[in-house]
């Protein structure tokens, strides 16, 4: 190699070795991230079916996958923020918070779940959609009054996440999820209002029939 570029080839070889390590870590972490997303989805499905023990067991399995993914990236911190890593961790947070909300337990914080604050907030934002689903299930089961508690939780979550007015580069896209959460809260409020009115009307009709 030309003397002008003395030492460049050696530096390039060292960088190639470094990037090979990063690529191997990324491939392992990416595979695990897909397993985390799938496991988190199964966890939430169990919870919606009132299979609480199965949901908890699946969440434990998900937590193990998250730890394995994070360990795979221990020597590659540049890959640990954002992207598929944050997406997988977000799904894990969502599953954990859904269990806590529906089971009436304290919501685990980001330190407990081992994720950064921005990931936790995005996972919390995603919970709004799952609580909407739970509200609709309760309406179908004829329990609109109980559904009011979960609508209140949806509103509380929205108020919390919309208070974080920072650039997307910091919050990992939280603003977009806040906008989506607002729409779901509004639609759910309308659905529940209609259900409560229907329940009230049916009650008054029964009372009228009893008097006749």
Secondary structure as the mmCIF struct_conf table of DSSP 4:
data_model
#
loop_
_struct_conf.conf_type_id
_struct_conf.id
_struct_conf.beg_label_comp_id
_struct_conf.beg_label_asym_id
_struct_conf.beg_label_seq_id
_struct_conf.end_label_comp_id
_struct_conf.end_label_asym_id
_struct_conf.end_label_seq_id
HELX_RH_3T_P HELX_RH_3T_P1 UNK A 3 UNK A 5
TURN_TY1_P TURN_TY1_P1 UNK A 6 UNK A 7
HELX_RH_AL_P HELX_RH_AL_P1 UNK A 8 UNK A 48
TURN_TY1_P TURN_TY1_P2 UNK A 49 UNK A 50
HELX_RH_AL_P HELX_RH_AL_P2 UNK A 52 UNK A 72
TURN_TY1_P TURN_TY1_P3 UNK A 73 UNK A 75
HELX_RH_3T_P HELX_RH_3T_P2 UNK A 77 UNK A 79
BEND BEND1 UNK A 80 UNK A 82
HELX_RH_AL_P HELX_RH_AL_P3 UNK A 83 UNK A 103
TURN_TY1_P TURN_TY1_P4 UNK A 104 UNK A 104
HELX_LH_PP_P HELX_LH_PP_P1 UNK A 106 UNK A 108
HELX_RH_AL_P HELX_RH_AL_P4 UNK A 110 UNK A 113
TURN_TY1_P TURN_TY1_P5 UNK A 114 UNK A 114
HELX_RH_AL_P HELX_RH_AL_P5 UNK A 117 UNK A 140
TURN_TY1_P TURN_TY1_P6 UNK A 141 UNK A 142
HELX_RH_AL_P HELX_RH_AL_P6 UNK A 144 UNK A 162
TURN_TY1_P TURN_TY1_P7 UNK A 163 UNK A 163
HELX_RH_AL_P HELX_RH_AL_P7 UNK A 168 UNK A 171
TURN_TY1_P TURN_TY1_P8 UNK A 172 UNK A 172
BEND BEND2 UNK A 173 UNK A 173
HELX_RH_AL_P HELX_RH_AL_P8 UNK A 174 UNK A 211
#
